[in-house]
Amino acid sequence: MRQGGSLSSPRDERGGRALPRGRSSLPASDVAADQRKRLLGAAVATVAEKGVHGVTVADIVRRARVSRATFYAHFSDKDACVLAAGAHGWAQLSDAVTAGSRAVPEDADPELHWRAACRAFLRFLADEPAFARLFYVDLPAVGGEGVARHDAATHQFARFNQAWHERARRRHPDWPRVPFDAYVALVGATTELVSTRVHHDRIGELPDLEDTLTALHLAVLAGRPWPAG
């Protein structure tokens, strides 16, 4: 498990300390931030258990251990909370991918940077199965806004691949130029491989995709033959 605990676990359930009920001596902004974090975590967990259409506001506030009034102080309805939970998790996933790549020495071969980012991406999802289900199964089911958020994430990672490829071509000028649609297609293939495992409750196997995804990206972006075996 990544340091810092699960996105879907309220702090008091993972060994941390929840804010006491009633009036708090903490600044109002700190109380509100804690309440919002607990609601987001509860949304991830309850949606993973019941599906986005089976979850109610009552389920979320019960798991977060806050009042309905507190919920509506932060979110207009259940879908708004679920969408916010997806955005919160996606921001952490993006940070993990960036940190994974930056952990590799800057002068290392570009493949090592890509592998490190891919490994961080797959490891995050494996460590956060409730979020993986939320993002790949339930978020698109929210409706138009959920689909739009999913599409935005696709384009974000396509741009990540594009930026990596352009840097790599400065070191490997023989690598081919490709249109932006190629980056989008690679993210689409990644999404298909990941979402299939998520749908079939095989989230723990996601890190095993690292070699396949690396070979796929290098075949398209570096013109490299598929590795034997």
Summary of the structure (lengths in Angstrom):
residues: 229
radius of gyration: 19.7
end to end distance: 31.1
largest distance: 65.0
contacts: 693
relative contact order: 0.11
helix: 72%
strand: 0%
